[in-house]
């Protein structure tokens, strides 16, 4: 029976990896298509029509890409406004200047020189290091006359920083999921092998090892469930059933679900909700999940006998909910990253508490889907305050 459930969990985990891979690959493909479509349309226009200077400048101004036209002598004849914004230039005055007098980047200049000398197209991805790293896809295409004489070069620069960011996120995501799956699977495999050999005739060891396998299987199930939720939220496949709901009712419903957990830790939970607070426009099931995750973290990471408060107020046009505890807190260097997937302030403590590392990422996605926002304030050993802003029915 245990082998059957382990197989099911592994099958679902593999499905999640495939779904996640498909989502990021689809977004990356969309960016590639947008880039190639714009580039091909522009080149087609140049090759099929006679464009006067005024119309040419209009076309350049309307393009998202950065475009420059360089004549056969290496002087810039046209430069789109976006070209001047995308790249750091030696001079904003580009007309009739040699390309290397305008462009700082040596790799771009070498590529233009190559295209001029060999009269052939050059395609490259350019990585520009600066305060914020940026990436560009560059295509330099020669324009020839009927006698195969070079008239000019057209260089198109497309900002692919978002694409590179998505590729990194996808790679990091797969690596993190693989790591999170490997830990419980290794434990399960080890105890199954022990049960098959030395512990099979020891009833006490048998029960203890089966309990450990059960705990690790539950951990896998929680991870898979959170991955499925996060994947559906990010892919916009979740349809929100937005209704006007009283916050007080949702908050007390979540506290009742956690009542036993709260009592076992000896925490005191207080709720302060003004009677005149307008209803919020939310999907109640999703919003309960938000408060469950926040309350679960407050209970887990607050020492026994702690205090947790949930306060609401109205700040037009939002209802503001604050979930505050006097627990272990979060060091300031971690605050900007707590909503990232699989990010843990204290990895050992989080895993020991049964966390998947996805709870706050799910919270942020749900709040964003409600056109709301979330922020956090915290200090080590002083507790944490998570503040949610939700649109109200006015």
C-alpha positions as a LaTeX table, in Angstrom:
\begin{tabular}{lrrr}
\hline
Residue & $x$ (\AA) & $y$ (\AA) & $z$ (\AA) \\
\hline
Unk1 & 0.00 & 0.00 & 0.00 \\
Unk2 & 2.82 & 2.40 & 0.89 \\
Unk3 & 4.46 & 1.78 & $-2.46$ \\
Unk4 & 1.19 & 2.70 & $-4.20$ \\
Unk5 & 0.89 & 6.07 & $-2.41$ \\
Unk6 & 4.55 & 6.88 & $-2.96$ \\
Unk7 & 4.04 & 6.20 & $-6.68$ \\
Unk8 & 0.98 & 8.48 & $-6.75$ \\
Unk9 & 2.85 & 11.30 & $-5.01$ \\
Unk10 & 5.79 & 10.99 & $-7.40$ \\
Unk11 & 3.42 & 10.98 & $-10.38$ \\
Unk12 & 1.72 & 14.17 & $-9.20$ \\
Unk13 & 5.08 & 15.82 & $-8.47$ \\
Unk14 & 6.23 & 15.03 & $-12.02$ \\
Unk15 & 3.00 & 16.51 & $-13.35$ \\
Unk16 & 3.62 & 19.72 & $-11.41$ \\
Unk17 & 7.13 & 20.03 & $-12.84$ \\
Unk18 & 5.74 & 19.58 & $-16.35$ \\
Unk19 & 2.99 & 22.17 & $-15.76$ \\
Unk20 & 5.49 & 24.69 & $-14.41$ \\
Unk21 & 7.88 & 24.06 & $-17.29$ \\
Unk22 & 5.02 & 24.51 & $-19.77$ \\
Unk23 & 3.93 & 27.81 & $-18.17$ \\
Unk24 & 7.39 & 29.40 & $-18.28$ \\
Unk25 & 8.12 & 28.00 & $-21.74$ \\
Unk26 & 4.84 & 29.47 & $-23.03$ \\
Unk27 & 5.68 & 32.92 & $-21.62$ \\
Unk28 & 9.19 & 32.75 & $-23.09$ \\
Unk29 & 7.75 & 31.72 & $-26.48$ \\
Unk30 & 5.35 & 34.67 & $-26.39$ \\
Unk31 & 8.25 & 37.09 & $-25.88$ \\
Unk32 & 10.25 & 35.45 & $-28.70$ \\
Unk33 & 7.24 & 35.67 & $-31.03$ \\
Unk34 & 6.65 & 39.34 & $-30.19$ \\
Unk35 & 10.30 & 40.14 & $-30.86$ \\
Unk36 & 10.54 & 38.26 & $-34.16$ \\
Unk37 & 7.16 & 39.56 & $-35.40$ \\
Unk38 & 8.09 & 43.22 & $-34.85$ \\
Unk39 & 11.51 & 42.74 & $-36.41$ \\
Unk40 & 10.17 & 40.95 & $-39.50$ \\
Unk41 & 7.38 & 43.49 & $-40.05$ \\
Unk42 & 9.88 & 46.34 & $-39.96$ \\
Unk43 & 12.31 & 44.73 & $-42.38$ \\
Unk44 & 9.43 & 43.84 & $-44.71$ \\
Unk45 & 8.31 & 47.47 & $-44.79$ \\
Unk46 & 11.80 & 48.66 & $-45.67$ \\
Unk47 & 12.21 & 46.12 & $-48.46$ \\
Unk48 & 8.81 & 46.55 & $-50.13$ \\
Unk49 & 8.11 & 50.30 & $-50.02$ \\
Unk50 & 9.75 & 53.57 & $-50.77$ \\
Unk51 & 9.64 & 55.48 & $-47.50$ \\
Unk52 & 10.33 & 59.20 & $-47.28$ \\
Unk53 & 12.22 & 60.63 & $-44.30$ \\
Unk54 & 9.13 & 61.87 & $-42.46$ \\
Unk55 & 7.33 & 58.54 & $-42.69$ \\
Unk56 & 10.51 & 56.71 & $-41.81$ \\
Unk57 & 10.91 & 58.75 & $-38.61$ \\
Unk58 & 7.27 & 58.05 & $-37.75$ \\
Unk59 & 7.83 & 54.31 & $-38.10$ \\
Unk60 & 10.96 & 54.44 & $-35.96$ \\
Unk61 & 9.21 & 56.46 & $-33.24$ \\
Unk62 & 6.36 & 53.94 & $-33.01$ \\
Unk63 & 8.63 & 50.92 & $-32.52$ \\
Unk64 & 9.31 & 49.40 & $-29.12$ \\
Unk65 & 12.68 & 48.19 & $-30.36$ \\
Unk66 & 15.71 & 50.40 & $-30.69$ \\
Unk67 & 16.64 & 50.90 & $-34.36$ \\
Unk68 & 19.55 & 52.64 & $-36.08$ \\
Unk69 & 20.38 & 52.97 & $-39.76$ \\
Unk70 & 24.09 & 53.28 & $-40.60$ \\
Unk71 & 25.33 & 54.17 & $-44.08$ \\
Unk72 & 28.17 & 52.41 & $-45.88$ \\
Unk73 & 30.68 & 54.89 & $-44.43$ \\
Unk74 & 29.72 & 54.00 & $-40.86$ \\
Unk75 & 27.74 & 57.17 & $-40.15$ \\
Unk76 & 24.36 & 57.04 & $-38.41$ \\
Unk77 & 21.57 & 58.27 & $-40.69$ \\
Unk78 & 18.60 & 57.49 & $-38.47$ \\
Unk79 & 18.17 & 56.53 & $-34.82$ \\
Unk80 & 14.86 & 55.74 & $-33.15$ \\
Unk81 & 13.99 & 57.41 & $-29.83$ \\
Unk82 & 13.95 & 54.01 & $-28.12$ \\
Unk83 & 17.48 & 53.29 & $-29.30$ \\
Unk84 & 18.67 & 56.35 & $-27.39$ \\
Unk85 & 16.73 & 55.24 & $-24.29$ \\
Unk86 & 17.71 & 51.57 & $-24.31$ \\
Unk87 & 21.48 & 52.01 & $-24.59$ \\
Unk88 & 23.94 & 54.20 & $-22.77$ \\
Unk89 & 25.43 & 56.46 & $-25.44$ \\
Unk90 & 28.48 & 58.70 & $-25.65$ \\
Unk91 & 26.33 & 61.39 & $-27.23$ \\
Unk92 & 22.60 & 62.00 & $-27.64$ \\
Unk93 & 23.37 & 63.70 & $-30.94$ \\
Unk94 & 23.46 & 60.82 & $-33.40$ \\
Unk95 & 22.78 & 62.32 & $-36.83$ \\
Unk96 & 25.73 & 61.93 & $-39.26$ \\
Unk97 & 28.07 & 60.77 & $-36.52$ \\
Unk98 & 30.24 & 57.66 & $-36.80$ \\
Unk99 & 28.64 & 54.80 & $-34.90$ \\
Unk100 & 31.62 & 54.37 & $-32.56$ \\
Unk101 & 31.40 & 58.05 & $-31.61$ \\
Unk102 & 27.91 & 57.41 & $-30.27$ \\
Unk103 & 27.88 & 53.84 & $-28.93$ \\
Unk104 & 29.87 & 52.94 & $-25.81$ \\
Unk105 & 29.55 & 49.17 & $-25.94$ \\
Unk106 & 32.59 & 47.59 & $-27.61$ \\
Unk107 & 30.81 & 44.35 & $-28.50$ \\
Unk108 & 28.12 & 46.26 & $-30.42$ \\
Unk109 & 30.75 & 48.33 & $-32.23$ \\
Unk110 & 32.71 & 45.22 & $-33.22$ \\
Unk111 & 29.52 & 43.62 & $-34.57$ \\
Unk112 & 28.70 & 46.70 & $-36.68$ \\
Unk113 & 32.28 & 46.74 & $-37.98$ \\
Unk114 & 31.97 & 43.07 & $-38.93$ \\
Unk115 & 28.67 & 43.65 & $-40.76$ \\
Unk116 & 30.12 & 46.62 & $-42.68$ \\
Unk117 & 33.30 & 44.80 & $-43.67$ \\
Unk118 & 31.78 & 41.44 & $-44.64$ \\
Unk119 & 28.41 & 42.83 & $-45.85$ \\
Unk120 & 26.52 & 40.15 & $-43.98$ \\
Unk121 & 23.96 & 39.89 & $-41.22$ \\
Unk122 & 25.13 & 39.64 & $-37.60$ \\
Unk123 & 22.99 & 38.33 & $-34.75$ \\
Unk124 & 24.05 & 38.42 & $-31.12$ \\
Unk125 & 22.77 & 38.64 & $-27.58$ \\
Unk126 & 24.38 & 41.52 & $-25.70$ \\
Unk127 & 24.81 & 41.48 & $-21.93$ \\
Unk128 & 25.26 & 44.99 & $-20.57$ \\
Unk129 & 26.61 & 45.19 & $-17.03$ \\
Unk130 & 25.54 & 48.19 & $-15.00$ \\
Unk131 & 23.60 & 49.16 & $-11.87$ \\
Unk132 & 20.92 & 46.91 & $-13.34$ \\
Unk133 & 22.04 & 44.16 & $-15.69$ \\
Unk134 & 20.22 & 44.21 & $-19.02$ \\
Unk135 & 20.15 & 41.93 & $-22.06$ \\
Unk136 & 19.54 & 42.80 & $-25.70$ \\
Unk137 & 18.98 & 40.74 & $-28.79$ \\
Unk138 & 20.75 & 42.51 & $-31.66$ \\
Unk139 & 20.26 & 41.89 & $-35.36$ \\
Unk140 & 22.27 & 43.84 & $-37.92$ \\
Unk141 & 21.05 & 43.43 & $-41.49$ \\
Unk142 & 22.76 & 44.82 & $-44.63$ \\
Unk143 & 20.70 & 46.63 & $-47.28$ \\
Unk144 & 22.12 & 46.00 & $-50.77$ \\
Unk145 & 21.34 & 47.57 & $-54.15$ \\
Unk146 & 20.70 & 45.65 & $-57.36$ \\
Unk147 & 24.42 & 45.47 & $-58.03$ \\
Unk148 & 25.04 & 43.94 & $-54.61$ \\
Unk149 & 26.61 & 47.14 & $-53.33$ \\
Unk150 & 26.13 & 47.96 & $-49.65$ \\
Unk151 & 23.79 & 50.90 & $-49.13$ \\
Unk152 & 23.32 & 50.79 & $-45.37$ \\
Unk153 & 22.98 & 48.67 & $-42.26$ \\
Unk154 & 19.84 & 48.37 & $-40.18$ \\
Unk155 & 20.49 & 47.40 & $-36.55$ \\
Unk156 & 17.56 & 46.39 & $-34.35$ \\
Unk157 & 17.93 & 46.09 & $-30.57$ \\
Unk158 & 15.27 & 44.25 & $-28.60$ \\
Unk159 & 15.27 & 44.32 & $-24.80$ \\
Unk160 & 15.16 & 40.66 & $-23.67$ \\
Unk161 & 15.87 & 41.32 & $-20.00$ \\
Unk162 & 12.44 & 39.97 & $-19.03$ \\
Unk163 & 13.06 & 36.87 & $-21.13$ \\
Unk164 & 16.39 & 36.20 & $-19.42$ \\
Unk165 & 14.78 & 36.78 & $-16.04$ \\
Unk166 & 12.08 & 34.22 & $-16.86$ \\
Unk167 & 14.69 & 31.72 & $-17.99$ \\
Unk168 & 16.56 & 32.15 & $-14.70$ \\
Unk169 & 13.34 & 31.85 & $-12.69$ \\
Unk170 & 12.45 & 28.66 & $-14.53$ \\
Unk171 & 15.89 & 27.16 & $-13.93$ \\
Unk172 & 15.84 & 28.15 & $-10.26$ \\
Unk173 & 12.30 & 26.86 & $-9.87$ \\
Unk174 & 13.08 & 23.43 & $-11.28$ \\
Unk175 & 16.24 & 23.20 & $-9.16$ \\
Unk176 & 14.34 & 24.16 & $-5.99$ \\
Unk177 & 11.47 & 21.75 & $-6.67$ \\
Unk178 & 13.93 & 18.94 & $-7.35$ \\
Unk179 & 15.73 & 19.67 & $-4.08$ \\
Unk180 & 12.50 & 19.86 & $-2.07$ \\
Unk181 & 11.29 & 16.56 & $-3.54$ \\
Unk182 & 14.61 & 14.80 & $-3.07$ \\
Unk183 & 14.81 & 15.26 & 0.71 \\
Unk184 & 11.59 & 13.44 & 1.70 \\
Unk185 & 12.00 & 10.86 & $-1.06$ \\
Unk186 & 15.47 & 9.98 & 0.21 \\
Unk187 & 14.07 & 9.54 & 3.72 \\
Unk188 & 11.18 & 7.39 & 2.49 \\
Unk189 & 13.48 & 5.21 & 0.41 \\
Unk190 & 15.89 & 4.72 & 3.31 \\
Unk191 & 13.19 & 3.65 & 5.77 \\
Unk192 & 11.48 & 1.39 & 3.24 \\
Unk193 & 14.78 & $-0.43$ & 2.69 \\
Unk194 & 15.21 & $-0.75$ & 6.47 \\
Unk195 & 11.68 & $-2.13$ & 6.82 \\
Unk196 & 12.45 & $-4.76$ & 4.19 \\
Unk197 & 15.52 & $-5.96$ & 6.09 \\
Unk198 & 16.47 & $-5.43$ & 9.73 \\
Unk199 & 13.24 & $-3.86$ & 11.05 \\
Unk200 & 10.70 & $-6.20$ & 9.52 \\
Unk201 & 10.59 & $-8.42$ & 12.63 \\
Unk202 & 10.64 & $-5.57$ & 15.17 \\
Unk203 & 7.07 & $-4.32$ & 15.78 \\
Unk204 & 8.19 & $-1.17$ & 17.66 \\
Unk205 & 10.65 & $-0.18$ & 14.94 \\
Unk206 & 8.05 & $-1.00$ & 12.30 \\
Unk207 & 5.52 & 1.45 & 13.79 \\
Unk208 & 8.16 & 4.17 & 14.29 \\
Unk209 & 9.47 & 3.88 & 10.75 \\
Unk210 & 5.97 & 3.85 & 9.26 \\
Unk211 & 5.20 & 7.04 & 11.22 \\
Unk212 & 8.28 & 8.69 & 9.71 \\
Unk213 & 7.28 & 7.56 & 6.22 \\
Unk214 & 3.78 & 8.92 & 6.85 \\
Unk215 & 5.21 & 12.29 & 7.92 \\
Unk216 & 7.48 & 12.52 & 4.86 \\
Unk217 & 4.64 & 11.49 & 2.57 \\
Unk218 & 2.48 & 14.23 & 4.10 \\
Unk219 & 5.30 & 16.67 & 3.46 \\
Unk220 & 5.38 & 15.61 & $-0.20$ \\
Unk221 & 1.62 & 15.95 & $-0.45$ \\
Unk222 & 1.72 & 19.48 & 1.02 \\
Unk223 & 4.48 & 20.45 & $-1.38$ \\
Unk224 & 2.63 & 19.09 & $-4.40$ \\
Unk225 & $-0.61$ & 20.80 & $-3.36$ \\
Unk226 & 1.15 & 24.15 & $-2.92$ \\
Unk227 & 2.91 & 23.78 & $-6.26$ \\
Unk228 & $-0.40$ & 23.09 & $-8.01$ \\
Unk229 & $-2.01$ & 26.13 & $-6.35$ \\
Unk230 & 0.90 & 28.40 & $-7.25$ \\
Unk231 & 1.06 & 27.12 & $-10.82$ \\
Unk232 & $-2.66$ & 27.71 & $-11.37$ \\
Unk233 & $-2.46$ & 31.22 & $-9.89$ \\
Unk234 & 0.55 & 32.24 & $-11.99$ \\
Unk235 & $-0.95$ & 30.87 & $-15.19$ \\
Unk236 & $-4.19$ & 32.82 & $-14.54$ \\
Unk237 & $-6.17$ & 29.60 & $-14.77$ \\
Unk238 & $-7.94$ & 30.23 & $-11.46$ \\
Unk239 & $-11.31$ & 31.93 & $-11.87$ \\
Unk240 & $-12.00$ & 34.17 & $-8.92$ \\
Unk241 & $-15.55$ & 34.19 & $-7.55$ \\
Unk242 & $-15.44$ & 37.80 & $-6.37$ \\
Unk243 & $-18.22$ & 38.76 & $-3.96$ \\
Unk244 & $-18.72$ & 41.40 & $-1.28$ \\
Unk245 & $-17.75$ & 39.64 & 1.95 \\
Unk246 & $-17.46$ & 40.77 & 5.58 \\
Unk247 & $-13.84$ & 40.45 & 6.72 \\
Unk248 & $-14.81$ & 39.66 & 10.30 \\
Unk249 & $-16.61$ & 36.49 & 9.22 \\
Unk250 & $-13.66$ & 35.25 & 7.14 \\
Unk251 & $-11.13$ & 35.95 & 9.90 \\
Unk252 & $-13.10$ & 34.14 & 12.62 \\
Unk253 & $-13.67$ & 31.18 & 10.28 \\
Unk254 & $-9.89$ & 30.83 & 9.85 \\
Unk255 & $-9.25$ & 31.13 & 13.61 \\
Unk256 & $-11.77$ & 28.35 & 14.29 \\
Unk257 & $-9.98$ & 26.09 & 11.81 \\
Unk258 & $-6.71$ & 26.71 & 13.68 \\
Unk259 & $-8.22$ & 26.61 & 17.17 \\
Unk260 & $-6.62$ & 23.34 & 18.29 \\
Unk261 & $-3.22$ & 24.31 & 16.87 \\
Unk262 & $-3.38$ & 27.69 & 18.63 \\
Unk263 & $-4.41$ & 26.13 & 21.97 \\
Unk264 & $-1.64$ & 23.51 & 21.80 \\
Unk265 & 0.92 & 26.33 & 21.56 \\
Unk266 & $-0.76$ & 28.33 & 24.33 \\
Unk267 & $-1.11$ & 31.44 & 22.17 \\
Unk268 & $-3.52$ & 34.29 & 22.78 \\
Unk269 & $-5.24$ & 35.49 & 19.60 \\
Unk270 & $-7.20$ & 38.75 & 19.55 \\
Unk271 & $-9.31$ & 40.21 & 16.74 \\
Unk272 & $-10.16$ & 43.89 & 16.40 \\
Unk273 & $-12.58$ & 44.66 & 13.58 \\
Unk274 & $-14.64$ & 47.88 & 13.48 \\
Unk275 & $-18.35$ & 47.36 & 12.95 \\
Unk276 & $-18.55$ & 49.98 & 10.21 \\
Unk277 & $-15.84$ & 48.38 & 8.06 \\
Unk278 & $-17.17$ & 48.01 & 4.48 \\
Unk279 & $-17.33$ & 44.58 & 2.90 \\
Unk280 & $-14.31$ & 43.56 & 0.84 \\
Unk281 & $-14.47$ & 42.33 & $-2.75$ \\
Unk282 & $-12.84$ & 38.91 & $-2.53$ \\
Unk283 & $-13.03$ & 35.27 & $-3.43$ \\
Unk284 & $-13.76$ & 33.99 & 0.07 \\
Unk285 & $-12.10$ & 30.59 & $-0.39$ \\
Unk286 & $-8.87$ & 32.17 & $-1.65$ \\
Unk287 & $-8.90$ & 34.84 & 1.03 \\
Unk288 & $-9.33$ & 32.20 & 3.73 \\
Unk289 & $-6.22$ & 30.57 & 2.31 \\
Unk290 & $-4.34$ & 33.88 & 2.67 \\
Unk291 & $-5.28$ & 34.24 & 6.34 \\
Unk292 & $-4.68$ & 30.54 & 7.01 \\
Unk293 & $-1.11$ & 30.85 & 5.70 \\
Unk294 & $-0.40$ & 34.04 & 7.65 \\
Unk295 & $-1.93$ & 32.72 & 10.88 \\
Unk296 & $-0.15$ & 29.38 & 10.44 \\
Unk297 & 3.21 & 31.19 & 10.18 \\
Unk298 & 2.41 & 33.36 & 13.21 \\
Unk299 & 1.54 & 30.30 & 15.30 \\
Unk300 & 4.53 & 28.25 & 14.15 \\
Unk301 & 7.19 & 30.92 & 14.55 \\
Unk302 & 6.01 & 32.38 & 17.85 \\
Unk303 & 7.30 & 30.69 & 21.03 \\
Unk304 & 4.65 & 29.02 & 23.27 \\
Unk305 & 2.45 & 31.48 & 25.14 \\
Unk306 & 2.80 & 34.17 & 22.49 \\
Unk307 & 0.42 & 36.91 & 21.42 \\
Unk308 & $-1.11$ & 37.19 & 17.96 \\
Unk309 & $-3.39$ & 40.04 & 16.96 \\
Unk310 & $-5.48$ & 40.57 & 13.85 \\
Unk311 & $-6.64$ & 44.13 & 13.30 \\
Unk312 & $-8.59$ & 45.70 & 10.47 \\
Unk313 & $-9.22$ & 49.31 & 9.48 \\
Unk314 & $-10.47$ & 51.30 & 6.55 \\
Unk315 & $-8.06$ & 53.37 & 4.45 \\
Unk316 & $-9.99$ & 54.41 & 1.36 \\
Unk317 & $-10.24$ & 52.66 & $-1.01$ \\
Unk318 & $-8.78$ & 49.68 & 0.90 \\
Unk319 & $-9.61$ & 47.59 & 3.91 \\
Unk320 & $-6.33$ & 46.99 & 5.72 \\
Unk321 & $-5.69$ & 43.78 & 7.65 \\
Unk322 & $-2.72$ & 43.46 & 10.00 \\
Unk323 & $-1.60$ & 40.06 & 11.29 \\
Unk324 & 0.89 & 40.72 & 14.08 \\
Unk325 & 2.83 & 38.37 & 16.36 \\
Unk326 & 5.58 & 38.64 & 18.97 \\
Unk327 & 7.56 & 35.74 & 17.60 \\
Unk328 & 11.12 & 35.23 & 16.36 \\
Unk329 & 10.88 & 37.94 & 13.72 \\
Unk330 & 12.73 & 38.35 & 10.43 \\
Unk331 & 16.18 & 39.96 & 10.00 \\
Unk332 & 16.07 & 43.10 & 7.81 \\
Unk333 & 18.26 & 41.58 & 5.06 \\
Unk334 & 15.60 & 38.92 & 4.43 \\
Unk335 & 12.50 & 41.14 & 4.31 \\
Unk336 & 12.71 & 41.90 & 0.58 \\
Unk337 & 12.77 & 38.20 & $-0.30$ \\
Unk338 & 10.25 & 36.54 & 2.03 \\
Unk339 & 7.61 & 36.41 & $-0.73$ \\
Unk340 & 9.89 & 34.52 & $-3.13$ \\
Unk341 & 9.18 & 30.88 & $-3.82$ \\
Unk342 & 11.15 & 28.46 & $-1.64$ \\
Unk343 & 12.86 & 31.31 & 0.19 \\
Unk344 & 13.32 & 30.52 & 3.87 \\
Unk345 & 14.81 & 32.79 & 6.51 \\
Unk346 & 15.83 & 29.77 & 8.58 \\
Unk347 & 15.77 & 26.65 & 6.41 \\
Unk348 & 16.12 & 24.12 & 9.24 \\
Unk349 & 13.45 & 25.74 & 11.41 \\
Unk350 & 11.03 & 26.09 & 8.50 \\
Unk351 & 11.33 & 22.45 & 7.44 \\
Unk352 & 11.04 & 21.30 & 11.06 \\
Unk353 & 7.80 & 23.29 & 11.31 \\
Unk354 & 6.51 & 21.51 & 8.20 \\
Unk355 & 6.66 & 24.46 & 5.80 \\
Unk356 & 7.00 & 24.04 & 2.04 \\
Unk357 & 8.58 & 27.45 & 1.42 \\
Unk358 & 5.67 & 28.42 & $-0.84$ \\
Unk359 & 3.10 & 29.80 & 1.60 \\
Unk360 & 3.97 & 33.49 & 1.34 \\
Unk361 & 4.44 & 33.24 & $-2.44$ \\
Unk362 & 0.87 & 31.91 & $-2.64$ \\
Unk363 & $-0.34$ & 34.70 & $-0.35$ \\
Unk364 & 1.22 & 37.36 & $-2.60$ \\
Unk365 & $-0.25$ & 35.82 & $-5.76$ \\
Unk366 & $-3.76$ & 35.67 & $-4.30$ \\
Unk367 & $-3.61$ & 39.24 & $-2.96$ \\
Unk368 & $-2.33$ & 40.49 & $-6.34$ \\
Unk369 & $-5.15$ & 38.64 & $-8.11$ \\
Unk370 & $-7.56$ & 40.69 & $-5.96$ \\
Unk371 & $-5.91$ & 43.97 & $-7.08$ \\
Unk372 & $-4.54$ & 44.32 & $-3.58$ \\
Unk373 & $-1.06$ & 44.57 & $-2.08$ \\
Unk374 & 0.87 & 43.12 & 0.83 \\
Unk375 & 3.80 & 44.36 & 2.91 \\
Unk376 & 5.76 & 43.18 & 5.94 \\
Unk377 & 7.49 & 44.79 & 8.89 \\
Unk378 & 9.68 & 42.79 & 11.24 \\
Unk379 & 12.70 & 42.77 & 13.53 \\
Unk380 & 14.56 & 39.81 & 15.07 \\
Unk381 & 12.96 & 38.67 & 18.36 \\
Unk382 & 10.38 & 41.47 & 18.08 \\
Unk383 & 7.80 & 39.69 & 15.97 \\
Unk384 & 6.37 & 40.35 & 12.52 \\
Unk385 & 3.47 & 42.32 & 11.07 \\
Unk386 & 1.99 & 41.37 & 7.70 \\
Unk387 & $-0.25$ & 44.07 & 6.28 \\
Unk388 & $-2.76$ & 43.37 & 3.50 \\
Unk389 & $-4.65$ & 46.00 & 1.48 \\
Unk390 & $-7.89$ & 44.78 & $-0.10$ \\
Unk391 & $-10.35$ & 46.74 & $-2.27$ \\
Unk392 & $-13.66$ & 47.54 & $-0.54$ \\
Unk393 & $-17.24$ & 47.71 & $-1.68$ \\
Unk394 & $-18.03$ & 51.40 & $-1.41$ \\
\hline
\end{tabular}
